[in-house]
Amino acid sequence: MSKLTLSVEKSVVTRAKRYARQRGISISQMVETYLSAVAAPPEARRDTPILQSLRGSLHKADIEEYRTHLRAKYR
């Protein structure tokens, strides 16, 4: 196991510690899981169940209709 030193904003560390404590894991486990996921070769990456359920859901979306919706929403 290697040791890694990171510079992280204090407020982020505080929130991360709270998150980890609530889930019964360590900050090291969180960082290792994240780094493992982003550093995995593309063929080894797996989408989360939420992403899998959303994949292709906008396949038939009308981009112009969406732009019209956004223009009306943010007037």
N, C-alpha and C positions, 0 to 999 in steps of 0.2 A: 504494500500500500504506500502511495506517495503522499507527501504533504504539500498543500497548496496554500499560498497566502493571497488573499483578495482584499481589495480596498472597496468598501461598500458604505454608502451613506448610513449614518447611525439610525435614522428613522426606518430605513429598509430592513436593517438587521433586527430592530425591535419587532417589526411586524412579522418578519420571517421566523423569529424565535417563537412568537405567539402561535403562528400557524403550525409550526412543527410540534410544539408542545400539545396543542389541541389534537393532533393526529398521532401522537406517540412516536414520532420519528425525530431524527437528529437533523441539524442543518447540513451536516456532511452528507447524509443520505439524500436529502433534497437536492443538493448541488450535484452529487454524483448521478442521480437519476436524470436530472436535466441535461447535464453534459453528455451522458450516454445517449440520450434521445437525439440531441442535435448533432452529435458527432457520428451517429450511425450512418453507414452507407445507405444511399437512397433505397436500394432494394430491401434493406432490413428494417426500414422505418415502418411503423404501423400507425394508422390513424386511430385516434380515440373513438370510442363508440359514438359520441356525439358527431364528430366529423364524418364518420362512416354513414350515419343516418342522413346527413345533409348533402353528401356527395351527389351531384347531379340534379339537385332540387331546383336549380335555376337554369337548367339546360334549355328550357323553352321560354325563358323570360324575355320580355320585350324591353330592350334597353331604352328605347325612346319613351315608352310609357313610364318607366322608372324615372327618367330625367324630368318628365312633365310633373310627376308626383313630387320630386324634390324641389323643383322650382316653385310649385304651389305651396309646399310645406314651409319653405324658408323665405317667403316674401315678407 
